[in-house]
Every structure is written in structure tokens, then in C-alpha cells.
Amino acid sequence: MPNASQTSPWRIPTRWAGGLALTALSLLTWHQDVMALPAFARQTGQSCVACHAGGQFPELTPYGRMFKLTGYTLGEHANPLSVMAAASVSRLANPDGINASLNANASGAALQLPLLNNTLKLDQVSVFLAGKITDNIGAFTQISHDPYANPNASGEYRLGHSGVDNVDLRFADHFLSPQGDFLWGVSVNNNPSVSDPWNTAWAWSQYVPSSGGPGANTYLDAHAPYPNSALPGDHYAGINVYMYIHQSVYAEWGMYRSPAGRLHFLNTGYEPTNSILKSSNNPYWRFAYTKEWGAHNLMLGTMGVLAHPFDSNFGVSTSDAQSYQLVRSQGLDAQYQYLLDPHALTIQWSNQQQRLSPSAADALSNGTPLSATGIMRAKASYVFNARYGLSASTFSQSGDFSSNTQGNTLELFFMPIQNLRLGLQLTTYNRLANIDKPSDANTVNFYAWSAF
């Protein structure tokens, strides 16, 4: 592993230049007349800035939210296929220092291998089938491949994995009258909050795709604390009913269960026992108030999930009533946007509390008590002319010693064409569990993200 003391951790190495130029050139030549998500752009005839604030995915504009709420059915039938890819080069400040801390404080733990510090790598490839099916039915389906998802026999994360990612199948109807505006729908999906119309909830908050395998990626912004459902598995099967009244009040309620039987496709490619829920009584809720005036729009909301996931770590039968945990996640969030060409400003804030009651099997084995975790994240982003952007965010996670984290991320990004985004991120840490010197984990990340 490189010794960070030999060079400045924030100077972009000369050997990156050829790889970065090759990545940018190859992405630029993919396809220059489509937009993200290209299937939706073809369907609606709109550019990406119509649905995404300043053109940056996944943050949605009011038009983008209405497109999602109406079941992805606005516009005409079009080619539903899209492909997305993300590549990056990341530099971890001092991996030797991190491993020394982990060995001393975390019982011999170490960074995942391969480290791939200062190395151009493909992070993720996704294929989408998305768009209008009928006037009331539409879909968003994503299948993704991570080249570094799993360890090989030597413990190095060099084995790829493909599987179903986000799925959102919808029926929606919209009633307009002199008395008001009423929209309702049903979503069949595989991830609590993937149905969120603001794309600010748990499933969407990690907005830059990144492989979790390479050790140099361990402390990227994408892997820093984000609000999440706290469910331990991969994907679940949910059916949600939602209403949007007078374009002001949004209410959603759903129930989740194991993705078994005919719903197994919602978890294709993943281990079924990781995503077993007790019965179908695992509710998710999302309520929000939103207001638009001129170029401004505001959202104040809350969301939560109460679920009973199977504790597969103890090898007990799924028929054992003592083998299920209890997960409670709930929080508040807010978003403000100012959207008036050539300016797009977005400010987001989220504060979440998670409480985990371990299964009886876990408690009997380890005497594990109730655990509680708090996660806060705030972010402001500005995009000029749907091309030049910057953002700043701060994050913190509090709970037991093994989870306490606090840091910040600064980002500059550039969109030379609608379907290509180039970004440079600096993530710094003030507090990090098991790391004696948190700044050892500071990470510079250059990424290229494109869809066609």
C-alpha cells in the first residue's frame, strides 16, 4: 500500500491524467442526443432539466415529481431501454494509518482489498427498463452490476455481482376539477422509500454510484453515513398506496414482506434469507407538505418504517418466533428549491433516528441490548446553466462507539452534455469510529457518470 506521507494526499497524480482523459473521451462519444434517464426523456420529449434540478440526477423538479406520481405515464410510448455507467479514481489519504488504527482498535480489521488507490476503475453499470405501459400504468426497473462486490478465495474483492436494483411498478390516476386537484396511485416496489416523489428519501440519498469493494472507496461520500431504512437485507416486496391532494399534501402508506413466490423477482440475484420479514405487517409511511410559488418550492416531510427482519446470522429456522429483530426508523426531512434558468439551487436536510431491538436468539447468544443510532445530513447544491455545479454537505452519525462519525463533502461537477457528468469530491472527517486520526480517511474522488 502507498505511504501517504510520501506525497500530498490532495494533489491529483500525473498518472491519473491519461486514464481520466480516456474515460472522458469514451463517455463523450457514447451518444450525444439523449438525456438522463434517457428512456423518460424520449417518452416526454423533455430535456433532463425538466425533471431534474439543474439536470443533476436524482434531485427532482416539480415536473419530475408529477411525472413520477402519475406512474411514469406522461408522454408517448418510446424505447424503454437505458444504460448507465459510473467510473472513478479515488485517493485515500493514508491507508497505512487507517489499517494501523483498525488493527489496534477493531480486532484485526483492515481495509477491503483490492485497495485500488489512485486507480481508474469501473464502479457500476446499470440497465433500465422504464416508462409508460398504458395510460395509467408505468414502470421503473433497474438491474445493476458491481465489478468488486464480493471477495474471492483470497479475501480480495475482485468478484463481480449482478442483480435487481430499484424496482417501482405503478398504477396512477389524476382527477382535475374546479374544486381541486387529486392524484392517487399504487406502487409495487422492492425498497422502502424508492417510491418517494422527491427522490430525497433513503433509497435515493446516496446519489453518486460507487462500488463498495475497493478499499480506496471505503470513505467516499457515497459510503459516509446516509439516512437509510436500517433493514439488514437486500430487497423486499412492498405495496404502497399514495395520494397527492391539491399539489400540497402527500400521504403514502405501504406494507412490506419477504420477496418470495411470485414476488421473488424483486430480489433476483441476492440471497433470499437476507431479506426475510416476519408476516406482511411491516409498515412504511411517508407524509409531506409542499408549496410552490413562482420559481420556489418547499417540502417539509416525515417518513418511517417498522419491520421485523429475520436474523439470519444465528442459523435458526424462519419458523422460530425468537429469530426476528425489530427495526424502527423514523425521521424528518426538508427541501427548498429555486429553479429559474440559468439558476438551480437546492437545499436539503434530513434527521433520522434508528432503533434496533435484537432477536431473542441474538439476545440469548450475546446479551445484546437495544441499540439506537441518529443520522443527520444536510446538503446545498447550485447549478448554473445546467452545466456547472457545486455542492457542500455535512453529515454525522451518533450511537455507540463503533458508529460515531462526523464529516463534510465539497464537490465541483461539470456536465458538458446532458448525459455526462464529471465530478470532483473531497470528503473530510472530523470524527470516525476506530480511527485514531480521522483525517487519515480523507478522500479525493474523481468520477464520470453517464447514461444513454
C-alpha positions in Angstrom: 0.0 0.0 0.0 1.2 3.5 -0.7 2.6 5.6 2.2 0.6 8.8 2.3 3.4 10.6 3.9 5.4 10.5 0.7 3.2 12.8 -1.2 0.4 15.3 -0.7 -2.9 13.5 -0.4 -4.7 16.2 -2.3 -2.5 16.5 -5.4 -4.1 14.7 -8.4 -1.3 12.3 -9.5 0.1 12.7 -13.0 -0.6 9.0 -13.7 -4.3 9.8 -13.4 -4.3 12.1 -16.4 -4.2 9.5 -19.2 -6.9 7.4 -17.5 -9.2 10.4 -16.8 -8.8 11.7 -20.4 -9.6 8.2 -21.8 -12.7 7.9 -19.6 -14.0 11.3 -20.5 -13.3 10.8 -24.2 -15.0 7.4 -24.3 -18.1 8.6 -22.4 -18.3 11.7 -24.6 -18.5 9.5 -27.7 -21.2 7.2 -26.4 -24.3 9.0 -27.5 -24.9 12.8 -27.5 -28.6 13.2 -28.4 -30.1 11.6 -25.3 -30.8 12.6 -21.7 -30.9 11.1 -18.2 -33.0 8.9 -17.7 -32.9 8.7 -21.5 -35.9 6.4 -21.7 -38.1 9.0 -19.9 -36.6 11.9 -22.0 -37.5 10.1 -25.2 -41.0 9.4 -23.8 -41.8 13.0 -22.7 -39.7 14.9 -25.3 -38.2 17.0 -22.5 -34.6 17.6 -21.6 -33.2 16.3 -18.4 -33.5 19.8 -16.7 -37.3 19.5 -16.9 -37.3 16.6 -14.4 -34.0 17.0 -12.6 -32.9 20.2 -10.8 -30.2 21.7 -12.9 -30.0 18.4 -14.8 -28.4 16.6 -11.8 -29.8 13.2 -11.1 -31.7 12.2 -8.9 -33.0 15.5 -7.5 -36.5 16.1 -9.0 -38.2 19.3 -10.1 -42.0 19.8 -9.6 -42.5 18.5 -13.1 -40.3 15.5 -12.4 -42.2 14.7 -9.2 -45.5 14.9 -11.2 -44.1 12.5 -13.8 -43.2 10.0 -11.1 -46.5 10.4 -9.2 -48.5 9.8 -12.4 -46.8 6.5 -12.8 -44.2 7.4 -15.4 -47.0 7.7 -18.0 -46.8 11.3 -19.2 -45.9 11.5 -22.9 -45.9 8.8 -25.6 -44.7 5.2 -25.8 -40.9 5.2 -26.6 -37.9 2.9 -26.4 -37.8 1.8 -22.7 -34.2 0.8 -22.6 -31.4 2.9 -21.0 -27.9 2.1 -19.7 -25.9 3.9 -17.0 -22.2 3.5 -16.1 -20.0 5.2 -13.5 -16.2 5.1 -13.3 -13.9 6.8 -10.8 -10.4 7.4 -9.4 -10.2 7.8 -5.7 -7.3 8.7 -3.4 -7.4 7.7 0.3 -5.1 10.0 2.3 -3.4 7.4 4.5 -4.4 3.7 4.2 -1.4 2.6 6.2 -2.6 4.8 9.1 -6.1 3.5 8.8 -5.1 -0.1 8.9 -2.9 0.5 11.9 -5.9 2.0 13.7 -8.2 -0.8 12.7 -5.7 -3.4 13.8 -5.3 -1.8 17.1 -9.0 -0.8 17.8 -11.1 -3.3 15.9 -9.6 -6.7 16.5 -7.5 -7.0 13.4 -10.0 -5.5 10.9 -8.5 -4.0 7.8 -9.5 -2.2 4.6 -11.1 -4.3 2.0 -8.8 -5.5 -0.8 -8.0 -4.7 -3.6 -7.1 -1.2 -2.3 -7.0 0.4 -5.8 -5.8 3.7 -4.5 -5.2 6.2 -7.4 -6.6 3.6 -9.9 -9.2 4.2 -12.6 -12.0 1.6 -12.0 -15.5 0.9 -13.2 -17.8 1.3 -10.2 -21.2 0.3 -11.6 -23.2 -0.5 -14.7 -27.0 -0.4 -14.7 -29.6 -1.4 -17.3 -33.0 0.2 -17.0 -36.4 -0.8 -18.5 -38.6 2.2 -17.7 -41.6 4.2 -19.0 -45.2 4.1 -20.0 -47.0 0.8 -20.4 -50.6 2.1 -20.5 -52.2 5.5 -19.8 -52.3 4.5 -16.1 -49.5 2.0 -15.7 -45.8 2.6 -15.9 -42.5 1.2 -14.5 -39.0 2.0 -13.3 -36.8 -1.1 -13.2 -33.0 -1.2 -12.7 -30.6 -4.1 -12.9 -27.0 -3.3 -11.7 -23.6 -4.9 -11.8 -20.8 -4.1 -9.3 -17.4 -5.4 -10.5 -16.0 -5.5 -6.9 -19.0 -6.7 -4.9 -17.7 -10.0 -3.5 -14.4 -11.4 -2.1 -12.6 -14.3 -3.8 -10.9 -17.2 -2.1 -8.0 -15.0 -1.1 -10.4 -12.4 0.5 -9.9 -9.8 -2.2 -12.9 -8.0 -3.5 -12.4 -8.9 -7.2 -15.6 -10.9 -7.9 -18.5 -9.0 -9.7 -22.2 -9.3 -8.8 -25.3 -8.6 -10.8 -28.8 -8.3 -9.5 -32.1 -6.4 -9.4 -31.6 -2.9 -8.1 -34.5 -0.5 -7.7 -38.0 -1.5 -8.9 -41.1 0.7 -8.9 -44.2 -0.5 -10.8 -47.1 1.9 -10.7 -50.8 2.4 -11.4 -51.9 6.1 -11.1 -54.9 8.2 -11.8 -55.3 12.0 -11.8 -58.5 14.0 -11.3 -58.7 17.7 -12.1 -61.8 19.7 -11.4 -62.8 23.3 -10.5 -63.0 22.0 -6.9 -59.3 20.9 -6.8 -56.6 18.5 -7.9 -56.5 14.9 -6.6 -53.9 12.3 -7.7 -53.7 8.7 -6.3 -51.8 5.6 -7.1 -50.4 2.2 -6.1 -46.8 1.3 -6.2 -45.3 -2.2 -6.1 -41.7 -1.8 -5.2 -38.7 -3.6 -3.6 -37.2 -0.9 -1.3 -38.9 1.2 1.4 -38.7 4.8 0.1 -37.9 4.0 -3.6 -41.4 5.4 -4.3 -40.6 8.8 -2.7 -41.6 11.6 -5.2 -38.8 13.9 -4.1 -36.0 11.4 -4.5 -34.6 12.7 -1.2 -35.5 9.7 0.9 -33.3 6.8 1.9 -33.3 4.9 -1.4 -32.1 8.0 -3.4 -30.0 10.0 -1.0 -26.7 8.2 -2.0 -26.7 9.9 -5.4 -23.2 9.1 -6.8 -22.9 5.3 -7.7 -19.8 3.7 -6.2 -18.6 0.2 -5.7 -18.3 -0.8 -2.0 -15.5 -3.3 -2.7 -12.2 -1.5 -3.3 -10.6 -0.3 -0.1 -9.9 3.2 -1.6 -13.7 3.7 -1.8 -14.3 2.9 1.8 -14.6 6.6 3.0 -16.1 8.2 -0.1 -19.1 10.4 0.3 -21.2 7.7 -1.2 -20.2 5.4 1.8 -20.4 8.0 4.5 -23.5 7.9 6.7 -26.7 8.5 4.8 -30.2 8.0 6.2 -31.4 4.5 5.4 -34.2 2.0 6.3 -31.8 0.1 8.7 -33.2 -3.1 7.3 -30.4 -5.7 7.1 -31.3 -7.4 3.8 -31.1 -6.5 0.2 -34.6 -6.0 -1.2 -38.2 -6.6 0.0 -41.6 -6.8 -1.6 -43.9 -3.8 -0.9 -47.3 -2.5 -2.0 -47.9 1.2 -1.3 -50.9 3.4 -1.7 -50.4 7.1 -2.1 -52.4 10.4 -2.5 -51.4 13.9 -3.6 -54.1 16.4 -2.7 -54.2 19.9 -4.3 -50.5 19.6 -5.1 -49.9 20.4 -1.4 -50.3 17.3 0.8 -48.7 14.0 0.1 -49.5 10.8 2.0 -48.2 7.3 1.4 -48.7 4.1 3.3 -47.4 0.7 2.5 -46.7 -2.8 3.8 -43.6 -4.9 3.1 -43.0 -8.7 3.2 -40.4 -11.2 2.1 -39.9 -11.3 -1.7 -40.9 -14.9 -2.1 -43.0 -16.9 -4.5 -44.2 -14.8 -7.4 -42.5 -11.7 -5.9 -39.1 -13.4 -5.9 -38.1 -11.3 -9.0 -37.9 -8.2 -6.7 -34.8 -9.7 -5.1 -33.3 -11.6 -8.1 -29.5 -12.1 -7.7 -29.4 -11.9 -3.9 -29.5 -14.4 -1.0 -33.2 -14.9 0.0 -32.5 -15.5 3.7 -31.0 -12.0 4.0 -34.4 -10.4 3.1 -37.0 -12.4 5.2 -39.6 -10.4 7.1 -42.0 -11.8 9.6 -45.5 -11.8 8.1 -46.7 -8.9 6.0 -47.1 -6.5 8.9 -44.1 -4.3 8.2 -45.4 -0.8 7.5 -43.7 2.1 5.8 -45.1 5.7 5.8 -44.3 9.0 4.1 -46.1 12.3 4.7 -45.2 15.7 3.4 -46.4 19.2 2.8 -45.2 21.0 -0.3 -45.7 24.5 -1.6 -44.8 26.2 -4.9 -44.6 29.9 -5.5 -43.0 31.3 -8.6 -39.5 29.8 -9.0 -39.6 28.5 -5.5 -40.8 25.2 -4.0 -40.6 23.8 -0.4 -41.2 20.4 1.1 -41.5 19.5 4.8 -41.8 15.8 5.5 -41.6 12.7 7.6 -41.1 9.1 6.9 -40.6 5.9 8.8 -40.6 2.1 8.8 -41.4 -0.5 11.4 -40.2 -4.0 10.4 -39.4 -7.5 11.7 -36.4 -8.8 9.7 -35.2 -12.4 10.1 -31.9 -12.7 12.0 -30.0 -15.0 9.6 -26.7 -14.6 11.5 -27.7 -17.3 14.0 -28.7 -20.2 11.7 -32.2 -20.5 13.3 -35.3 -21.6 11.4 -37.6 -19.0 9.9 -40.4 -20.7 11.8 -38.7 -19.7 15.1 -40.6 -16.8 16.6 -37.5 -15.8 18.5 -35.4 -15.3 15.4 -36.8 -11.9 14.3 -35.4 -8.4 15.1 -37.5 -5.3 15.4 -36.3 -2.2 13.4 -37.8 1.2 13.9 -36.6 4.0 11.6 -38.2 7.4 11.5 -37.2 10.9 10.7 -37.9 14.4 9.4 -36.6 16.0 6.2 -37.0 19.2 4.3 -36.1 20.6 0.9 -36.1 24.0 -0.7 -35.5 24.7 -4.4 -35.1 27.8 -6.5 -35.4 26.9 -10.2 -35.2 29.7 -12.7 -32.9 29.5 -15.8 -30.0 29.6 -15.7 -30.0 29.0 -11.9 -30.9 25.9 -9.9 -30.4 25.9 -6.1 -31.4 23.0 -3.9 -31.0 22.8 -0.1 -31.8 19.5 1.7 -31.8 18.4 5.3 -32.6 15.1 7.0 -32.5 13.8 10.5 -33.3 10.2 11.3 -33.4 8.0 14.4 -33.0 4.3 14.2 -33.8 1.8 17.0 -32.9 -1.9 16.7 -34.3 -4.5 19.2 -32.3 -7.7 18.6 -33.9 -11.0 18.2 -34.3 -13.3 21.1 -31.8 -15.6 19.5 -29.3 -12.8 19.3 -30.0 -11.6 22.9 -29.7 -15.1 24.3 -26.4 -15.6 22.4 -24.8 -12.2 23.1 -26.9 -10.3 25.6 -27.1 -7.5 23.0 -29.2 -4.6 24.3 -31.4 -2.2 22.3 -29.3 0.0 20.1 -30.1 3.5 18.9 -28.5 5.5 16.1 -29.0 9.0 14.9 -28.1 10.2 11.4 -28.1 13.8 10.2 -27.3 15.0 6.7 -27.5 18.5 5.1 -26.6 19.5 1.6 -26.7 22.6 -0.6 -26.1 22.5 -4.3 -26.1 25.1 -7.1 -26.0 24.5 -10.8 -25.5 27.2 -13.4 -26.9 26.9 -16.9 -27.4 23.1 -16.4 -23.7 22.7 -16.8 -21.5 24.0 -13.9 -22.3 22.9 -10.4 -21.0 22.8 -6.9 -22.3 21.4 -3.6 -21.4 21.2 0.1 -22.7 18.8 2.6 -22.2 17.8 6.2 -23.1 14.5 7.9 -23.0 13.0 11.3 -23.9 9.6 12.9 -24.2 9.1 16.6 -24.8 6.0 18.6 -22.3 3.5 20.1 -18.6 4.0 19.8 -18.4 1.8 16.6 -20.7 4.1 14.6 -19.8 7.7 15.7 -18.9 9.7 12.6 -18.8 13.3 11.5 -17.5 14.9 8.3 -18.1 17.1 5.3 -18.0 16.8 1.5 -17.3 19.5 -1.1 -17.9 18.8 -4.8 -17.4 20.5 -8.1 -19.1 19.0 -11.2 -19.4 19.7 -14.9 -21.9 18.4 -17.4 -20.5 19.1 -20.9 -23.5 17.3 -22.4 -26.8 16.3 -20.9 -26.0 12.7 -20.3 -22.4 13.0 -18.9 -21.4 14.3 -15.5 -17.8 14.7 -14.3 -17.3 15.4 -10.6 -14.5 16.0 -8.1 -15.3 15.4 -4.5 -13.3 16.0 -1.3 -14.7 14.1 1.8 -13.1 15.0 5.1 -13.6 13.5 8.6 -13.6 15.1 12.0 -14.7 12.0 13.8 -14.5 8.4 12.7 -15.0 5.2 14.8 -11.9 3.1 15.4 -9.6 5.6 13.5 -7.1 7.3 15.8 -6.5 10.1 13.2 -9.8 10.7 11.3 -8.0 12.8 8.6 -6.3 9.6 7.5 -9.6 8.7 5.9 -10.0 12.0 3.9 -10.7 11.0 0.3 -10.4 12.8 -3.1 -12.7 11.2 -5.7 -13.0 12.0 -9.4 -15.9 10.3 -11.1 -17.5 10.1 -14.5 -21.2 9.2 -14.7 -23.1 8.8 -17.9 -26.4 7.3 -19.3 -27.7 6.6 -22.8 
